[in-house]
């Protein structure tokens, strides 16, 4: 329910590739410091408009590389983290349908 609410209020920014929200985390994508500040102000404005509070003690700003949900976001691209890659490479060969489903969920 909360994720849906976040997706609705930030939809224009999501559609424009400016933010990646997941539950109470929002990644703001930008290619420069100035653009990052402008986009951050837009996110703050929307959050304020809808009564959302930001915990600045748990926030990170202007990072060039972040790990998020077993992915790495860097230089405008999203990659699988090495943890996920290792898990896929080390997964035992599936011997039945249940194990195949388990592997597909991982991959």
Order of alpha helices (4+ residues) and beta strands (2+ residues): alpha-alpha-beta-beta-alpha-beta-beta-beta-alpha-alpha
